[in-house]
Amino acid sequence: MSKNWAEEELSGINLGDERLNKRSKSLLATLGEKPPPVFRMPVTAG
């Protein structure tokens, strides 16, 4: 999976700081390449 998909997905992002925009794209690309393990926890009501 390339970083291009993350760039395209977040092309219109504006977090008010170009460094944050760049970091968010990098983070999304990294999570896409190496997703974290899933922790399954039971859901209980009330």
TORKOL-4160 file (C-alpha; in steps of 0.2 Angstrom, whole numbers, padded with zeros to 4 digits, m for minus):
46
<pt num="1" X="0000" Y="0000" Z="0000"/>
<pt num="2" X="0007" Y="0017" Z="m0005"/>
<pt num="3" X="0007" Y="0033" Z="0004"/>
<pt num="4" X="m0002" Y="0041" Z="m0011"/>
<pt num="5" X="m0019" Y="0034" Z="m0005"/>
<pt num="6" X="m0017" Y="0043" Z="0011"/>
<pt num="7" X="m0012" Y="0059" Z="0002"/>
<pt num="8" X="m0028" Y="0058" Z="m0009"/>
<pt num="9" X="m0039" Y="0053" Z="0006"/>
<pt num="10" X="m0034" Y="0069" Z="0016"/>
<pt num="11" X="m0031" Y="0080" Z="0002"/>
<pt num="12" X="m0043" Y="0093" Z="0008"/>
<pt num="13" X="m0037" Y="0093" Z="0027"/>
<pt num="14" X="m0033" Y="0109" Z="0035"/>
<pt num="15" X="m0028" Y="0107" Z="0054"/>
<pt num="16" X="m0022" Y="0125" Z="0054"/>
<pt num="17" X="m0004" Y="0120" Z="0053"/>
<pt num="18" X="0005" Y="0113" Z="0038"/>
<pt num="19" X="0015" Y="0102" Z="0050"/>
<pt num="20" X="0000" Y="0094" Z="0057"/>
<pt num="21" X="m0008" Y="0091" Z="0040"/>
<pt num="22" X="0008" Y="0082" Z="0034"/>
<pt num="23" X="0009" Y="0072" Z="0050"/>
<pt num="24" X="m0009" Y="0066" Z="0049"/>
<pt num="25" X="m0006" Y="0060" Z="0031"/>
<pt num="26" X="0010" Y="0051" Z="0037"/>
<pt num="27" X="0001" Y="0043" Z="0052"/>
<pt num="28" X="m0014" Y="0037" Z="0041"/>
<pt num="29" X="m0002" Y="0029" Z="0029"/>
<pt num="30" X="0008" Y="0021" Z="0043"/>
<pt num="31" X="m0008" Y="0014" Z="0050"/>
<pt num="32" X="m0013" Y="0008" Z="0033"/>
<pt num="33" X="0003" Y="m0001" Z="0031"/>
<pt num="34" X="0005" Y="m0009" Z="0048"/>
<pt num="35" X="m0012" Y="m0009" Z="0057"/>
<pt num="36" X="m0012" Y="m0010" Z="0076"/>
<pt num="37" X="m0018" Y="m0027" Z="0084"/>
<pt num="38" X="m0037" Y="m0027" Z="0087"/>
<pt num="39" X="m0041" Y="m0029" Z="0106"/>
<pt num="40" X="m0058" Y="m0037" Z="0108"/>
<pt num="41" X="m0067" Y="m0033" Z="0124"/>
<pt num="42" X="m0084" Y="m0039" Z="0129"/>
<pt num="43" X="m0097" Y="m0025" Z="0129"/>
<pt num="44" X="m0109" Y="m0025" Z="0144"/>
<pt num="45" X="m0124" Y="m0015" Z="0147"/>
<pt num="46" X="m0125" Y="m0003" Z="0162"/>
